[in-house]
Amino acid sequence: MKVAAVIINVFLPGVGTLFVGKFFAAIVQMFLYVIGLVFTFTWIGGIIGIPLCFIVWVWSIYSAVSAPD
């Protein structure tokens, strides 16, 4: 189950975390990732958007791996 969640999070950050049952973290991850994507398509993109998306992406993968069995 964790392997599937990690694979899902690689492509859709937050969805894999939702898959393992961490609902609040998943909602926060999806929200922050969308905010990061919006910033990426504005002039703030290089400063805030890209690092935010990367941090949320790594956090979502770690969150899925560290989920209890």
Backbone atoms as SQL, in Angstrom:
CREATE TABLE atoms (id INTEGER PRIMARY KEY, chain TEXT, resi INTEGER, resn TEXT, atom TEXT, x REAL, y REAL, z REAL);
INSERT INTO atoms VALUES
  (1, 'A', 1, 'MET', 'N', 0.818, -1.187, 0.000),
  (2, 'A', 1, 'MET', 'CA', 0.000, 0.000, 0.000),
  (3, 'A', 1, 'MET', 'C', 0.867, 1.258, 0.000),
  (4, 'A', 2, 'LYS', 'N', 1.967, 1.226, 0.769),
  (5, 'A', 2, 'LYS', 'CA', 2.863, 2.379, 0.806),
  (6, 'A', 2, 'LYS', 'C', 3.526, 2.610, -0.543),
  (7, 'A', 3, 'VAL', 'N', 3.872, 1.534, -1.220),
  (8, 'A', 3, 'VAL', 'CA', 4.525, 1.670, -2.528),
  (9, 'A', 3, 'VAL', 'C', 3.583, 2.349, -3.505),
  (10, 'A', 4, 'ALA', 'N', 2.332, 1.958, -3.501),
  (11, 'A', 4, 'ALA', 'CA', 1.346, 2.586, -4.387),
  (12, 'A', 4, 'ALA', 'C', 1.170, 4.056, -4.030),
  (13, 'A', 5, 'ALA', 'N', 1.155, 4.373, -2.731),
  (14, 'A', 5, 'ALA', 'CA', 0.997, 5.758, -2.297),
  (15, 'A', 5, 'ALA', 'C', 2.177, 6.611, -2.732),
  (16, 'A', 6, 'VAL', 'N', 3.385, 6.063, -2.642),
  (17, 'A', 6, 'VAL', 'CA', 4.568, 6.810, -3.082),
  (18, 'A', 6, 'VAL', 'C', 4.510, 7.062, -4.583),
  (19, 'A', 7, 'ILE', 'N', 4.137, 6.060, -5.339),
  (20, 'A', 7, 'ILE', 'CA', 4.044, 6.224, -6.799),
  (21, 'A', 7, 'ILE', 'C', 2.985, 7.263, -7.154),
  (22, 'A', 8, 'ILE', 'N', 1.858, 7.227, -6.463),
  (23, 'A', 8, 'ILE', 'CA', 0.812, 8.220, -6.708),
  (24, 'A', 8, 'ILE', 'C', 1.320, 9.618, -6.356),
  (25, 'A', 9, 'ASN', 'N', 2.027, 9.747, -5.231),
  (26, 'A', 9, 'ASN', 'CA', 2.530, 11.054, -4.807),
  (27, 'A', 9, 'ASN', 'C', 3.589, 11.607, -5.742),
  (28, 'A', 10, 'VAL', 'N', 4.310, 10.760, -6.438),
  (29, 'A', 10, 'VAL', 'CA', 5.301, 11.251, -7.386),
  (30, 'A', 10, 'VAL', 'C', 4.609, 12.051, -8.486),
  (31, 'A', 11, 'PHE', 'N', 3.437, 11.609, -8.895),
  (32, 'A', 11, 'PHE', 'CA', 2.727, 12.267, -9.979),
  (33, 'A', 11, 'PHE', 'C', 1.652, 13.256, -9.507),
  (34, 'A', 12, 'LEU', 'N', 1.023, 12.962, -8.383),
  (35, 'A', 12, 'LEU', 'CA', -0.033, 13.825, -7.839),
  (36, 'A', 12, 'LEU', 'C', 0.197, 14.022, -6.337),
  (37, 'A', 13, 'PRO', 'N', 0.997, 15.013, -5.964),
  (38, 'A', 13, 'PRO', 'CA', 1.307, 15.208, -4.543),
  (39, 'A', 13, 'PRO', 'C', 0.042, 15.395, -3.695),
  (40, 'A', 14, 'GLY', 'N', -0.020, 14.651, -2.621),
  (41, 'A', 14, 'GLY', 'CA', -1.151, 14.717, -1.704),
  (42, 'A', 14, 'GLY', 'C', -2.151, 13.598, -1.892),
  (43, 'A', 15, 'VAL', 'N', -2.315, 13.124, -3.091),
  (44, 'A', 15, 'VAL', 'CA', -3.308, 12.075, -3.350),
  (45, 'A', 15, 'VAL', 'C', -2.840, 10.747, -2.737),
  (46, 'A', 16, 'GLY', 'N', -1.565, 10.453, -2.835),
  (47, 'A', 16, 'GLY', 'CA', -1.037, 9.240, -2.222),
  (48, 'A', 16, 'GLY', 'C', -1.117, 9.292, -0.708),
  (49, 'A', 17, 'THR', 'N', -0.922, 10.475, -0.145),
  (50, 'A', 17, 'THR', 'CA', -1.058, 10.648, 1.304),
  (51, 'A', 17, 'THR', 'C', -2.499, 10.416, 1.718),
  (52, 'A', 18, 'LEU', 'N', -3.424, 10.857, 0.913),
  (53, 'A', 18, 'LEU', 'CA', -4.839, 10.597, 1.161),
  (54, 'A', 18, 'LEU', 'C', -5.112, 9.099, 1.093),
  (55, 'A', 19, 'PHE', 'N', -4.441, 8.428, 0.182),
  (56, 'A', 19, 'PHE', 'CA', -4.586, 6.989, -0.018),
  (57, 'A', 19, 'PHE', 'C', -4.181, 6.187, 1.224),
  (58, 'A', 20, 'VAL', 'N', -3.172, 6.670, 1.975),
  (59, 'A', 20, 'VAL', 'CA', -2.742, 5.946, 3.182),
  (60, 'A', 20, 'VAL', 'C', -3.488, 6.398, 4.430),
  (61, 'A', 21, 'GLY', 'N', -4.393, 7.364, 4.299),
  (62, 'A', 21, 'GLY', 'CA', -5.245, 7.723, 5.424),
  (63, 'A', 21, 'GLY', 'C', -4.857, 8.954, 6.202),
  (64, 'A', 22, 'LYS', 'N', -3.901, 9.720, 5.760),
  (65, 'A', 22, 'LYS', 'CA', -3.532, 10.968, 6.430),
  (66, 'A', 22, 'LYS', 'C', -4.305, 12.106, 5.762),
  (67, 'A', 23, 'PHE', 'N', -5.552, 12.278, 6.197),
  (68, 'A', 23, 'PHE', 'CA', -6.466, 13.168, 5.501),
  (69, 'A', 23, 'PHE', 'C', -6.074, 14.641, 5.617),
  (70, 'A', 24, 'PHE', 'N', -5.785, 15.106, 6.827),
  (71, 'A', 24, 'PHE', 'CA', -5.447, 16.521, 7.005),
  (72, 'A', 24, 'PHE', 'C', -4.173, 16.884, 6.256),
  (73, 'A', 25, 'ALA', 'N', -3.147, 16.051, 6.379),
  (74, 'A', 25, 'ALA', 'CA', -1.882, 16.312, 5.672),
  (75, 'A', 25, 'ALA', 'C', -2.097, 16.299, 4.162),
  (76, 'A', 26, 'ALA', 'N', -2.944, 15.414, 3.681),
  (77, 'A', 26, 'ALA', 'CA', -3.206, 15.327, 2.246),
  (78, 'A', 26, 'ALA', 'C', -3.879, 16.593, 1.724),
  (79, 'A', 27, 'ILE', 'N', -4.852, 17.091, 2.457),
  (80, 'A', 27, 'ILE', 'CA', -5.553, 18.309, 2.043),
  (81, 'A', 27, 'ILE', 'C', -4.591, 19.491, 2.026),
  (82, 'A', 28, 'VAL', 'N', -3.758, 19.595, 3.058),
  (83, 'A', 28, 'VAL', 'CA', -2.780, 20.684, 3.120),
  (84, 'A', 28, 'VAL', 'C', -1.780, 20.565, 1.972),
  (85, 'A', 29, 'GLN', 'N', -1.309, 19.374, 1.694),
  (86, 'A', 29, 'GLN', 'CA', -0.353, 19.174, 0.609),
  (87, 'A', 29, 'GLN', 'C', -0.951, 19.548, -0.742),
  (88, 'A', 30, 'MET', 'N', -2.172, 19.114, -0.996),
  (89, 'A', 30, 'MET', 'CA', -2.807, 19.453, -2.272),
  (90, 'A', 30, 'MET', 'C', -3.031, 20.957, -2.398),
  (91, 'A', 31, 'PHE', 'N', -3.471, 21.582, -1.325),
  (92, 'A', 31, 'PHE', 'CA', -3.702, 23.021, -1.340),
  (93, 'A', 31, 'PHE', 'C', -2.399, 23.779, -1.599),
  (94, 'A', 32, 'LEU', 'N', -1.345, 23.440, -0.864),
  (95, 'A', 32, 'LEU', 'CA', -0.074, 24.131, -1.049),
  (96, 'A', 32, 'LEU', 'C', 0.519, 23.877, -2.427),
  (97, 'A', 33, 'TYR', 'N', 0.331, 22.689, -2.957),
  (98, 'A', 33, 'TYR', 'CA', 0.852, 22.401, -4.297),
  (99, 'A', 33, 'TYR', 'C', 0.134, 23.233, -5.358),
  (100, 'A', 34, 'VAL', 'N', -1.164, 23.375, -5.218),
  (101, 'A', 34, 'VAL', 'CA', -1.921, 24.197, -6.162),
  (102, 'A', 34, 'VAL', 'C', -1.497, 25.660, -6.044),
  (103, 'A', 35, 'ILE', 'N', -1.312, 26.140, -4.829),
  (104, 'A', 35, 'ILE', 'CA', -0.834, 27.512, -4.623),
  (105, 'A', 35, 'ILE', 'C', 0.541, 27.679, -5.274),
  (106, 'A', 36, 'GLY', 'N', 1.414, 26.705, -5.104),
  (107, 'A', 36, 'GLY', 'CA', 2.726, 26.756, -5.735),
  (108, 'A', 36, 'GLY', 'C', 2.641, 26.780, -7.250),
  (109, 'A', 37, 'LEU', 'N', 1.722, 26.009, -7.811),
  (110, 'A', 37, 'LEU', 'CA', 1.532, 26.021, -9.266),
  (111, 'A', 37, 'LEU', 'C', 1.034, 27.371, -9.754),
  (112, 'A', 38, 'VAL', 'N', 0.131, 27.975, -9.006),
  (113, 'A', 38, 'VAL', 'CA', -0.368, 29.304, -9.382),
  (114, 'A', 38, 'VAL', 'C', 0.778, 30.308, -9.353),
  (115, 'A', 39, 'PHE', 'N', 1.586, 30.264, -8.307),
  (116, 'A', 39, 'PHE', 'CA', 2.738, 31.166, -8.222),
  (117, 'A', 39, 'PHE', 'C', 3.740, 30.915, -9.343),
  (118, 'A', 40, 'THR', 'N', 3.869, 29.674, -9.758),
  (119, 'A', 40, 'THR', 'CA', 4.820, 29.347, -10.813),
  (120, 'A', 40, 'THR', 'C', 4.461, 30.048, -12.117),
  (121, 'A', 41, 'PHE', 'N', 3.183, 30.241, -12.361),
  (122, 'A', 41, 'PHE', 'CA', 2.750, 30.887, -13.601),
  (123, 'A', 41, 'PHE', 'C', 2.612, 32.403, -13.474),
  (124, 'A', 42, 'THR', 'N', 3.126, 32.972, -12.383),
  (125, 'A', 42, 'THR', 'CA', 3.155, 34.419, -12.230),
  (126, 'A', 42, 'THR', 'C', 4.594, 34.880, -12.116),
  (127, 'A', 43, 'TRP', 'N', 4.813, 36.134, -11.880),
  (128, 'A', 43, 'TRP', 'CA', 6.170, 36.659, -11.782),
  (129, 'A', 43, 'TRP', 'C', 6.881, 36.205, -10.515),
  (130, 'A', 44, 'ILE', 'N', 6.131, 35.698, -9.550),
  (131, 'A', 44, 'ILE', 'CA', 6.723, 35.228, -8.298),
  (132, 'A', 44, 'ILE', 'C', 7.261, 33.810, -8.449),
  (133, 'A', 45, 'GLY', 'N', 7.007, 33.183, -9.575),
  (134, 'A', 45, 'GLY', 'CA', 7.277, 31.771, -9.774),
  (135, 'A', 45, 'GLY', 'C', 8.635, 31.271, -9.364),
  (136, 'A', 46, 'GLY', 'N', 9.684, 31.904, -9.831),
  (137, 'A', 46, 'GLY', 'CA', 11.021, 31.418, -9.520),
  (138, 'A', 46, 'GLY', 'C', 11.394, 31.570, -8.065),
  (139, 'A', 47, 'ILE', 'N', 10.769, 32.513, -7.393),
  (140, 'A', 47, 'ILE', 'CA', 11.128, 32.800, -6.003),
  (141, 'A', 47, 'ILE', 'C', 10.341, 31.941, -5.021),
  (142, 'A', 48, 'ILE', 'N', 9.046, 31.806, -5.239),
  (143, 'A', 48, 'ILE', 'CA', 8.192, 31.101, -4.280),
  (144, 'A', 48, 'ILE', 'C', 7.578, 29.825, -4.859),
  (145, 'A', 49, 'GLY', 'N', 7.054, 29.892, -6.054),
  (146, 'A', 49, 'GLY', 'CA', 6.278, 28.790, -6.614),
  (147, 'A', 49, 'GLY', 'C', 7.045, 27.508, -6.812),
  (148, 'A', 50, 'ILE', 'N', 8.191, 27.581, -7.469),
  (149, 'A', 50, 'ILE', 'CA', 8.967, 26.366, -7.751),
  (150, 'A', 50, 'ILE', 'C', 9.492, 25.726, -6.465),
  (151, 'A', 51, 'PRO', 'N', 10.108, 26.499, -5.548),
  (152, 'A', 51, 'PRO', 'CA', 10.538, 25.858, -4.289),
  (153, 'A', 51, 'PRO', 'C', 9.376, 25.295, -3.468),
  (154, 'A', 52, 'LEU', 'N', 8.243, 25.997, -3.461),
  (155, 'A', 52, 'LEU', 'CA', 7.086, 25.499, -2.715),
  (156, 'A', 52, 'LEU', 'C', 6.594, 24.178, -3.285),
  (157, 'A', 53, 'CYS', 'N', 6.490, 24.084, -4.600),
  (158, 'A', 53, 'CYS', 'CA', 6.067, 22.832, -5.224),
  (159, 'A', 53, 'CYS', 'C', 7.045, 21.705, -4.915),
  (160, 'A', 54, 'PHE', 'N', 8.337, 21.997, -4.971),
  (161, 'A', 54, 'PHE', 'CA', 9.339, 20.970, -4.692),
  (162, 'A', 54, 'PHE', 'C', 9.259, 20.499, -3.241),
  (163, 'A', 55, 'ILE', 'N', 9.131, 21.437, -2.311),
  (164, 'A', 55, 'ILE', 'CA', 9.060, 21.076, -0.885),
  (165, 'A', 55, 'ILE', 'C', 7.814, 20.241, -0.607),
  (166, 'A', 56, 'VAL', 'N', 6.685, 20.627, -1.162),
  (167, 'A', 56, 'VAL', 'CA', 5.438, 19.871, -0.959),
  (168, 'A', 56, 'VAL', 'C', 5.548, 18.496, -1.597),
  (169, 'A', 57, 'TRP', 'N', 6.187, 18.421, -2.758),
  (170, 'A', 57, 'TRP', 'CA', 6.376, 17.138, -3.437),
  (171, 'A', 57, 'TRP', 'C', 7.193, 16.174, -2.574),
  (172, 'A', 58, 'VAL', 'N', 8.315, 16.666, -2.031),
  (173, 'A', 58, 'VAL', 'CA', 9.155, 15.826, -1.163),
  (174, 'A', 58, 'VAL', 'C', 8.394, 15.464, 0.112),
  (175, 'A', 59, 'TRP', 'N', 7.693, 16.424, 0.695),
  (176, 'A', 59, 'TRP', 'CA', 6.921, 16.172, 1.913),
  (177, 'A', 59, 'TRP', 'C', 5.851, 15.116, 1.671),
  (178, 'A', 60, 'SER', 'N', 5.185, 15.166, 0.530),
  (179, 'A', 60, 'SER', 'CA', 4.130, 14.188, 0.256),
  (180, 'A', 60, 'SER', 'C', 4.702, 12.782, 0.102),
  (181, 'A', 61, 'ILE', 'N', 5.846, 12.666, -0.533),
  (182, 'A', 61, 'ILE', 'CA', 6.476, 11.351, -0.666),
  (183, 'A', 61, 'ILE', 'C', 6.898, 10.828, 0.704),
  (184, 'A', 62, 'TYR', 'N', 7.529, 11.677, 1.507),
  (185, 'A', 62, 'TYR', 'CA', 7.944, 11.266, 2.858),
  (186, 'A', 62, 'TYR', 'C', 6.731, 10.908, 3.716),
  (187, 'A', 63, 'SER', 'N', 5.674, 11.657, 3.577),
  (188, 'A', 63, 'SER', 'CA', 4.460, 11.401, 4.356),
  (189, 'A', 63, 'SER', 'C', 3.865, 10.034, 4.040),
  (190, 'A', 64, 'ALA', 'N', 3.907, 9.648, 2.781),
  (191, 'A', 64, 'ALA', 'CA', 3.386, 8.337, 2.389),
  (192, 'A', 64, 'ALA', 'C', 4.290, 7.222, 2.901),
  (193, 'A', 65, 'VAL', 'N', 5.594, 7.440, 2.861),
  (194, 'A', 65, 'VAL', 'CA', 6.536, 6.409, 3.325),
  (195, 'A', 65, 'VAL', 'C', 6.435, 6.228, 4.835),
  (196, 'A', 66, 'SER', 'N', 6.248, 7.320, 5.564),
  (197, 'A', 66, 'SER', 'CA', 6.244, 7.234, 7.031),
  (198, 'A', 66, 'SER', 'C', 4.880, 6.885, 7.616),
  (199, 'A', 67, 'ALA', 'N', 3.900, 6.608, 6.787),
  (200, 'A', 67, 'ALA', 'CA', 2.566, 6.246, 7.281),
  (201, 'A', 67, 'ALA', 'C', 2.618, 4.892, 8.003),
  (202, 'A', 68, 'PRO', 'N', 1.882, 4.764, 9.091),
  (203, 'A', 68, 'PRO', 'CA', 1.859, 3.466, 9.767),
  (204, 'A', 68, 'PRO', 'C', 1.182, 2.406, 8.900),
  (205, 'A', 69, 'ASP', 'N', 1.588, 1.181, 9.114),
  (206, 'A', 69, 'ASP', 'CA', 1.021, 0.089, 8.309),
  (207, 'A', 69, 'ASP', 'C', -0.372, -0.140, 8.682);
